[in-house]
Amino acid sequence: MASILLKNVCKYYANSGVHAVTDFNLEIKDGEVIALVGPSGCGRTSTLFMLAGLEEISKGEIYFDDRLINNVHPKNRDIAMVFQNYVLFPYMTIFENIAFGLKPTDMPEEKIKEKVENIARILDIWHILDRKPKQVSGGQKQRVALARAFIREPEIMLLDDPISSLDPKLRIWARTELVKLHKKFKSTYVYVTHNQDDAMIIADRIVVMKDGMIEQVGTPEELYFNPRNLFVAGFIGSPQMNFRNIIINEKEVIEGVRPEDMYIDSSGKIDATVDVREFLGDRTYLYCKNGDYTFTIKVSPDCQAKSGDKIKLSVNPDKIYLFDKDTELAIIN
């Protein structure tokens, strides 16, 4: 397999003056799963495309193991890439689409057939191998795209939000399959997604980006429990952390509390009105307000509070985050 090193990597577009990626530094271990997350325009896809060789590097260096690949053609980088769009050949069968990635090799036809059938069974598409893409569902098409990439057993797998178009039930299944595929093939993954749940479940470490720069790198647990600044605290976690301005020692700071760390308490000191009740089966969220302060709390499914109810709340004092109002850096995690 392969490790990846990005040193002071930048991407800017001279015509538009846009700096898509600025001073990106990251070391990815051999066989590690890294997720790049952030809002639209944060530079995550530009970073992925520079790794793939689909975008030129404006400045900096990228190494696969100890090999500088800045000017290496994409086909010589031993990578495979899966895009958001299926990019299947409509005139080929599913079998032929999956086998396409092996065609440049001298592999015998029988071996190709064996590998196609094996990966097709892993992804539960073995029964559609003789069909054309127009004859299968969107979810099946995406699994075909995954099969075509994984069948090559590349050292590095680049994934551009490959399960974003799947329905919720299939998406959950696909996350699990991606984890299983990684355990089987042990490729180094770089996974770009706008869905933090995908990142939290699939990745060993997550890179949170904003405006082309890295805000924080860490395990899902590190980012969730120890965000280094206000942006990471608000981005990681769903629903997001509740924020309000408070005064401590005559200084205004920003207090952050996650929804699961606020609870209904008849003797609580926070008065609130329930605005919306959201029942999700295994959990319920109450969207509340107190004057201009709007916030979310997570309660048990059997909670009877409903829209319009007046409630009192308390906060777990060990789960309060404080951020400097000027720098937005964490004061207390």
C-alpha positions in Angstrom: 0.0 0.0 0.0 1.1 3.6 0.2 1.4 6.6 2.6 0.7 10.1 1.4 2.4 13.4 2.3 1.2 16.8 1.4 3.6 19.6 2.1 2.5 23.3 1.8 0.2 22.4 -1.0 -1.7 25.3 -2.6 -4.2 25.6 -5.4 -5.1 29.0 -6.9 -6.7 30.0 -10.2 -5.0 32.9 -11.8 -7.9 33.9 -14.0 -10.4 34.2 -11.1 -8.0 35.0 -8.3 -9.6 32.2 -6.2 -7.3 30.5 -3.7 -9.0 27.1 -3.4 -6.4 25.5 -1.1 -3.9 27.3 1.0 -0.8 25.8 2.7 -2.3 22.3 3.1 0.0 20.1 5.2 -1.0 16.5 6.0 0.6 13.1 6.5 -1.6 10.1 5.8 -0.4 6.7 7.0 -0.3 3.6 4.9 -3.7 2.0 5.0 -5.3 4.9 6.8 -8.8 6.2 6.0 -8.9 10.0 5.9 -12.1 12.0 5.4 -12.0 15.6 4.1 -15.1 17.5 5.3 -16.3 21.1 5.3 -18.8 23.5 3.7 -19.1 24.0 -0.1 -16.1 25.8 -1.4 -13.8 24.7 1.4 -11.2 23.1 -1.0 -11.8 19.5 -0.2 -12.5 18.4 -3.8 -9.6 20.5 -5.2 -7.3 18.7 -2.8 -8.7 15.3 -3.9 -8.2 16.3 -7.6 -4.6 17.3 -7.0 -4.0 13.9 -5.4 -5.5 12.3 -8.5 -3.6 14.4 -10.9 -6.8 16.0 -12.3 -5.8 19.4 -11.1 -2.3 20.9 -11.3 -0.6 21.8 -8.0 0.0 25.6 -7.8 2.6 25.3 -5.1 3.9 22.6 -2.7 4.7 18.9 -3.0 2.7 15.7 -2.8 4.5 12.3 -2.1 3.1 8.8 -2.4 5.5 6.9 -0.1 8.8 8.7 -0.9 7.9 9.3 -4.5 7.2 12.9 -5.6 4.2 12.8 -7.8 3.6 16.5 -8.7 4.2 15.8 -12.4 3.3 12.1 -12.6 0.4 11.3 -15.0 -2.8 10.1 -13.3 -2.5 6.7 -14.9 0.9 6.2 -13.4 -0.1 7.0 -9.8 -1.6 3.6 -8.9 -4.8 5.1 -7.7 -8.5 4.4 -8.3 -11.2 7.1 -8.1 -14.9 6.9 -7.5 -16.9 10.0 -8.4 -20.4 11.2 -7.2 -21.6 10.4 -10.7 -21.6 6.8 -11.8 -19.7 7.4 -15.1 -20.6 4.0 -16.5 -20.3 3.0 -20.1 -24.0 2.7 -21.3 -23.2 0.3 -24.2 -21.3 -2.2 -21.9 -22.8 -4.7 -19.6 -22.4 -4.4 -15.9 -19.8 -7.2 -16.1 -17.9 -5.3 -18.8 -18.0 -2.0 -16.8 -16.5 -3.7 -13.8 -13.9 -5.5 -15.8 -12.9 -2.3 -17.7 -10.4 -1.4 -14.9 -8.5 -4.6 -15.5 -8.3 -4.3 -19.3 -4.9 -2.6 -19.5 -3.4 -5.6 -17.7 -2.3 -8.9 -19.2 -4.6 -10.8 -16.8 -6.1 -14.0 -18.3 -9.8 -13.8 -19.1 -10.7 -16.5 -16.6 -8.9 -14.6 -13.8 -10.8 -11.4 -14.8 -14.1 -13.3 -14.7 -13.2 -14.7 -11.2 -12.3 -11.2 -9.8 -15.5 -9.6 -11.3 -17.8 -12.2 -9.9 -16.0 -12.0 -6.5 -16.3 -8.2 -6.1 -19.9 -8.4 -7.5 -20.9 -10.8 -4.8 -19.3 -8.6 -2.1 -21.3 -5.6 -3.3 -24.5 -7.7 -4.0 -24.6 -7.0 -7.7 -23.7 -10.4 -9.0 -27.2 -11.0 -10.3 -27.2 -8.0 -12.7 -23.8 -8.6 -14.4 -25.5 -9.3 -17.8 -27.6 -6.1 -17.8 -26.8 -2.7 -19.2 -26.6 0.4 -16.9 -30.0 1.7 -18.1 -31.6 -1.5 -16.7 -30.4 -1.1 -13.1 -31.3 1.3 -10.3 -29.2 4.3 -9.2 -28.0 2.5 -6.1 -26.8 -0.5 -8.2 -25.0 1.9 -10.6 -23.1 3.4 -7.7 -22.1 -0.1 -6.5 -20.9 -0.9 -10.0 -18.7 2.2 -9.9 -17.3 1.1 -6.5 -16.7 -2.4 -7.9 -14.9 -1.1 -10.9 -12.5 0.9 -8.7 -11.9 -1.8 -6.0 -11.4 -4.6 -8.4 -8.0 -3.1 -9.3 -6.9 -3.3 -5.7 -5.1 0.1 -5.9 -2.7 1.3 -3.3 -4.7 4.5 -3.0 -8.4 4.9 -3.3 -9.9 8.4 -3.8 -13.6 8.7 -3.1 -15.5 11.8 -4.1 -18.7 11.5 -2.0 -19.6 8.2 -3.7 -22.7 7.3 -1.7 -24.3 10.8 -1.6 -27.0 9.8 -4.2 -28.1 6.7 -2.4 -31.4 6.6 -0.4 -31.0 6.6 3.4 -31.4 2.9 3.9 -28.9 2.0 1.2 -26.5 4.7 2.3 -26.2 3.1 5.7 -25.5 -0.3 4.1 -22.9 1.3 1.8 -21.0 2.8 4.7 -20.7 -0.6 6.2 -19.6 -2.1 2.9 -16.9 0.6 2.4 -15.5 -0.3 5.9 -15.5 -4.0 5.0 -13.8 -3.3 1.6 -11.1 -1.4 3.4 -10.5 -4.3 5.7 -10.3 -6.6 2.8 -8.1 -4.6 0.4 -6.3 -2.4 2.9 -5.9 0.5 0.5 -5.2 4.0 1.7 -8.5 5.9 1.5 -9.0 9.7 1.0 -12.7 10.2 1.3 -14.4 13.6 0.5 -17.9 14.1 1.8 -20.3 16.8 2.8 -22.0 14.4 5.2 -20.3 14.3 8.6 -22.1 11.1 9.6 -20.3 9.3 6.7 -17.0 10.8 7.8 -17.5 9.9 11.5 -18.4 6.3 10.7 -15.9 5.5 7.9 -12.7 7.5 8.7 -9.8 6.9 11.1 -9.2 10.7 11.1 -11.1 13.6 9.8 -9.7 16.8 8.2 -12.1 19.8 8.8 -11.6 22.5 6.1 -12.8 26.0 5.7 -11.9 28.6 3.1 -9.2 26.3 1.7 -7.4 25.8 5.0 -7.3 23.1 7.6 -9.1 24.0 10.8 -8.4 20.7 12.7 -7.3 17.2 12.1 -8.2 14.4 14.5 -10.1 11.2 15.2 -14.0 11.5 15.2 -13.8 11.4 19.0 -11.2 14.1 19.2 -13.1 16.5 16.9 -16.4 15.8 18.7 -15.2 16.2 22.3 -12.2 18.5 21.8 -12.9 21.0 19.0 -10.1 23.5 18.8 -12.4 26.4 17.7 -15.9 27.6 17.2 -16.2 26.5 13.6 -15.2 22.9 14.3 -17.5 22.7 17.3 -20.4 23.9 15.2 -19.6 21.7 12.2 -19.1 18.4 13.9 -22.2 17.0 15.5 -25.8 16.8 14.4 -27.8 18.7 15.5 -25.0 21.2 15.9 -23.8 22.5 19.3 -25.9 25.3 20.9 -24.1 28.6 21.2 -24.9 31.8 23.1 -22.9 34.8 24.4 -22.4 35.0 28.1 -20.3 37.1 30.6 -17.6 35.5 32.7 -15.4 37.7 34.9 -16.6 40.8 33.0 -15.5 39.3 29.7 -17.9 38.3 27.0 -17.3 34.7 25.7 -19.3 32.2 23.7 -20.7 29.2 25.5 -21.3 26.0 23.7 -23.4 23.0 24.8 -24.4 20.0 22.8 -28.1 19.0 22.6 -27.5 15.8 24.6 -26.0 17.8 27.5 -29.1 19.9 28.2 -32.1 18.2 29.9 -35.5 19.0 31.3 -35.4 19.7 35.0 -38.3 21.1 37.1 -35.7 23.0 39.2 -33.6 24.1 36.3 -32.6 27.7 35.9 -33.1 28.0 32.1 -36.7 28.9 31.1 -37.6 27.8 27.6 -40.6 27.4 25.2 -40.8 24.4 22.9 -41.0 25.6 19.4 -40.9 22.3 17.5 -40.9 18.7 18.6 -39.1 16.2 16.3 -39.8 12.5 17.0 -37.3 10.1 15.4 -38.2 6.8 17.0 -35.1 6.1 19.1 -34.7 9.8 20.1 -36.6 13.1 20.2 -35.3 16.6 19.6 -36.9 19.7 21.1 -36.2 23.0 19.3 -36.6 25.6 21.9 -36.2 29.3 22.5 -35.5 31.7 25.3 -35.8 35.2 24.1 -33.3 35.5 21.2 -31.6 32.3 22.3 -32.7 29.4 20.1 -31.3 25.9 20.9 -31.9 22.2 20.6 -32.1 19.5 23.2 -32.1 15.8 22.9 -34.6 14.0 25.1 -35.9 10.4 25.5 -38.5 9.2 22.9 -41.2 9.1 25.6 -40.8 12.8 26.5 -44.3 14.3 26.3 -43.2 18.0 25.8 -44.8 19.5 22.7 -44.9 22.7 20.7 -45.9 25.6 22.9 -45.0 24.0 26.2 -43.1 25.9 28.8 -40.2 23.9 30.3 -37.2 24.4 32.6 -33.8 23.1 31.7 -30.4 22.4 33.2 -27.0 21.9 31.7 -24.4 19.3 32.5 -21.6 21.5 34.0 -18.9 19.1 32.9 -20.0 19.4 29.2 -19.8 23.2 28.7 -17.5 24.6 26.1 -16.2 28.2 26.1 -14.7 30.0 23.1 -13.0 33.4 22.9 -15.3 35.8 21.1 -12.6 37.5 19.2 -10.3 34.6 18.1 -13.1 31.9 18.3 -10.5 29.5 19.7 -11.5 27.1 22.5 -10.9 28.3 26.1 -12.4 25.3 27.8 -13.3 21.9 26.2 
